[in-house]
Amino acid sequence: MNNFFDLTLRELEATIENLGLKPYRARQIFKWVYQQGVVDFEEMTNLPKGLRITLRNLFRLSLPVVAEKVRSEDGTMKFGFMTEDDKIIESVLIPEQNRNTLCVSSQIGCKMACRFCVTGKIGFVRNLSPGEIVGQVMAVKLMRRDTRISNIVFMGMGEPLDNLDPVLKALEILQDQMGLDFSHRHITLSTVGLLDPLKLIPGRAQIAISLNAATNEKRSFLMPINRIFPVEQLIGFVRELKEPRRERVTFEYILIKDFNDSLEDAEALAGLLKNIRCKINLISYNESPYTEFLSPDRERVDRFHAFLLDRHFTAIIRDSRGQDVLGGCGQLGAGYLKAREGGA
């Protein structure tokens, strides 16, 4: 039996038509599930009873099971969802003054092996299906009916572009006007910079490139993928990108104490991004027992920030959220490493 949340509206319409019914029934079902939060076909009262029985036999409305739910002191919520093969997916809901952002995972573990990232220490376990990605959004939506999710960021466990087809399908489902109806402007995909699949993302989601260093030497040390897609190739892609005027690529720069947080590093970054319409998110490194790096001093963060502002860059210091529950940037998946230690 197929998971309903793996289906795009077009696929559901085709299924409905194969049953000899009009495709508008598919749009009714989508609205029941995604707009009204009904996850039982029997409750879809404007559908014929025979169709409800057929749907029950064809599809399961299967959402990931909540295995863990913890609240940070700053209000951030981290969710651990159990998959059908007993793996854990982590998602983070970040409440802010004017929006609520849900950070979703696209893989369990990750192949990219970035030195600063706990998820990379896990190694690659498996890709998530479209339904497991969309399921994170729906599960949080149903648990927190009083909280409207306004933004989705693919910044959880995994590299989204290393799981391209399921991620593209999940984006289609999330943005369908008959369903959750997220604008592509309110969905951000964060990537280490896999260039070939990255070319398919403009118009489907906002792009955030995890940069973290302005030179190939430093970036390759932090991020092995830079040896395949070096800095100048990433910057070349962004320069050639024809973004609408109100949209721009975001560069994420994690500041690590005494590694990439000096004024010399800021100057190198400013030189690299000169004349590029972009936004720079500065993120202080979240320390972990599983990595060797340290958080930068606030004074150095402010000085780095001021240097960029003085050169007319749009640069924002992103305060780390959910650190106390290991829900911050680069911290997801620590439970896997703890389990390994316990079994050693």
C-alpha positions, -999 to +999 in steps of 0.1 A: +000+000+000+014+034-010+019+063+014-005+091+004+021+117+013+044+105-016+018+116-041+017+148-061-017+161-070-011+151-106-004+115-096-035+114-074-056+128-103-043+101-126-052+074-100-087+088-096-092+089-133-081+053-136-109+045-112-133+060-137-139+092-116-135+129-123-101+144-113-118+170-092-122+143-065-084+143-062-085+181-055-111+174-028-089+148-012-059+171-012-078+199+005-091+175+031-056+163+040-034+193+036-058+222+043-081+207+069-057+183+084-079+152+080-059+120+079-087+095+078-105+089+045-137+079+063-140+115+076-140+130+041-177+133+040-182+149+006-166+118-011-188+088-020-186+060+005-173+036-021-145+059-030-135+063+006-133+025+009-112+023-023-089+050-010-084+031+022-074+000+003-051+019-020-033+043+003-022+047+039-021+082+054+011+075+071+029+102+091+061+097+110+056+089+147+068+113+173+095+096+193+109+128+210+097+163+215+118+188+234+115+225+240+145+248+242+147+277+267+143+300+237+111+284+226+125+263+198+110+229+195+130+198+183+111+168+171+124+133+167+102+113+143+104+075+141+103+061+106+088+028+096+123+012+096+130+025+132+152+054+122+150+089+137+144+120+116+149+153+133+130+185+126+132+219+143+104+245+147+118+280+153+093+306+164+102+342+156+083+375+160+068+376+125+071+340+113+075+304+123+101+284+105+103+247+102+137+231+095+132+197+078+156+169+070+161+153+036+184+124+046+193+103+076+230+110+080+249+127+052+277+118+027+293+153+027+314+148+058+317+185+067+341+187+096+319+211+117+286+192+113+274+165+137+252+149+110+283+145+088+299+124+116+270+099+113+278+090+078+251+083+052+223+060+064+196+065+037+176+091+017+142+102+028+111+096+006+090+126-005+064+114+020+089+114+048+099+150+039+063+162+036+054+141+066+076+162+088+057+193+079+023+177+082+031+160+116+042+194+131+012+211+115-012+186+132+006+187+165+008+225+166-026+235+151-023+269+169+010+277+152+010+286+115+042+274+098+051+303+075+086+292+062+103+259+055+140+255+053+158+223+041+186+228+066+181+197+087+199+164+085+214+156+050+223+174+018+190+180-001+206+180-036+221+146-029+185+133-027+173+153-057+143+136-071+125+131-037+133+167-027+119+181-060+088+160-056+084+171-020+087+208-032+059+202-057+036+188-030+044+215-005+037+243-031+005+229-046-023+255-043-048+227-035-026+216-006-002+234+018+003+262-008+037+274+003+052+300-021+087+291-034+098+324-018+090+309+017+110+277+011+148+277+013+171+249+003+205+249+019+233+232+000+270+226+002+270+235-035+263+204-057+263+225-089+246+203-115+214+197-094+216+232-080+208+245-115+173+230-112+164+249-080+158+285-091+121+291-093+114+261-071+129+274-038+152+301-024+189+291-025+212+292+005+248+281-002+269+269+028+301+288+021+319+291+055+353+302+040+364+324+012+394+304+000+397+270-014+423+260+012+401+267+041+368+256+026+383+223+014+395+217+050+360+222+063+340+208+034+355+180+013+330+187-015+349+219-023+376+198-040+349+188-066+331+221-067+356+248-057+347+283-045+352+300-079+327+276-095+301+283-069+306+321-073+305+317-111+271+300-109+257+328-087+270+355-110+253+340-140+220+334-121+192+356-133+172+360-101+141+383-099+149+417-084+133+409-050+152+376-047+188+369-040+210+340-031+220+336+006+255+326+016+257+310+050+290+316+068+296+297+100+321+316+121+346+293+139+369+307+165+404+314+153+397+297+120+376+319+098+365+348+120+393+374+116+392+407+097+414+391+071+387+364+066+361+391+063+382+410+037+386+378+017+349+372+018+341+407+007+365+404-022+350+371-032+314+384-032+321+418-046+293+430-070+272+400-063+236+406-052+234+384-022+226+381+015+251+368+040+240+350+071+267+350+098+262+321+122+283+315+153+295+279+154+275+257+178+300+236+198+297+199+201+316+171+219+319+154+185+339+182+168+371+200+176+359+236+168+349+264+192+324+292+191+338+326+182+340+355+207+310+379+202+334+408+198+350+391+167+315+383+153+304+419+156+337+432+141+333+408+111+297+419+107+306+456+108+333+451+082+308+437+058+282+464+065+308+491+059+312+476+024+275+477+018+267+440+020+234+428+033+248+408+062+228+395+092+239+378+124+217+348+129+214+340+166+217+303+172+185+287+184+179+255+202+214+248+212+205+235+247+184+207+231+210+200+203+186+216+178+210+243+165+228+245+131+251+216+127+239+198+158+212+175+144+217+137+147+237+137+179+215+109+192+230+085+166+265+092+179+254+088+215+239+055+207+272+043+191+291+053+222+266+034+243+271+003+222+308+005+222 
